[in-house]
Amino acid sequence: MPFDTALLAIALLEVAKKLAEKGIIDPALEAGLEPFKQKLTGFYRAKKSEQELHAAFLVAL
């Protein structure tokens, strides 16, 4: 019986760690990575805007 209790405690500890990871750690990482994501996607958006502007000039000419 004590062996079963120990296995159950270990399983519950793993579940608690996963819940903490998904509920606390992942959102904190997302918030920390947001400025980095903005910087990376900003270059892509700027390049896309330049291409759209260039296409608009060509149509206007």
Secondary structure, 3 states (H helix, E strand, C coil): CHHHHHHHHHHHHHHHHHHHHHHHHHHHHHHHHHHHHHHHHHHHHHHHHHHHHHHHHHHHC
